[in-house]
Amino acid sequence: MKEGRSCDLLERMAQNPEFTLDSTEMESLMQPERYTGRCSSQVTAYLKEIESLTEGIDSSKEDIEL
């Protein structure tokens, strides 16, 4: 990855006998959306909390005035 090179970390880990997963199994775990925790529910709760502040705002404008 450094200097534009590809990352071979998973391949090297798969070759290491101390890791029990092969490269296909490791690749299947590389889904960042699985590791966001409560982010989605926190954003939804926050947006609900400020909903009254954002009613009637023209979101097409660059500047938002409350």
MOCORVEN-V417842 format. One line per field, one symbol per residue. ss: DSSP state (A for helix, B for strand, O for the rest). burial: b if it has 16 or more other ideal C-beta (glycine too) atoms within 10 Angstrom, else e. A space follows every 10 residues. Layout:
BEGIN
ss->???
burial->???
END
This chain:
BEGIN
ss->OAAAOOOOAA AAAAAOOOOO OOAAAAAAAO OAAAAOOOAA AAAAAAAAAO AAAAOOOOOO OOOOOO
burial->eeeeeeeeeb eeebeeeeee eeeeeeeeee eeeeeeeeee eeeeeeeeee eeeeeeeeee eeeeee
END
